[in-house]
Amino acid sequence: MWDDDEDDSHRLLKDSMVHQFIGIPKTDAEKLVEEYPDIPHLVINGTVYYPKGKLREWLARAGK
């Protein structure tokens, strides 16, 4: 479902779907911006979105 096709690196993941991409419980994903303010995200009309490519890079750096 979440392939690593470069064409989708600019895709925005809604906050309600980011838990599936990262592989964490939805309740943990809801707290990402609070606990990690440097995580790449946008807020549009009150909804948090995560740029898939930037999020992938951020996760790789965080895992080091």
Sequence and secondary structure as in RCSB ss.txt:
>XXXX:A:sequence
MWDDDEDDSHRLLKDSMVHQFIGIPKTDAEKLVEEYPDIPHLVINGTVYYPKGKLREWLARAGK
>XXXX:A:secstr
     GGGTT EEETTTHHHHHTS HHHHTTHHHH TTS  EEETTEEEEEHHHHHHHHHHHT 
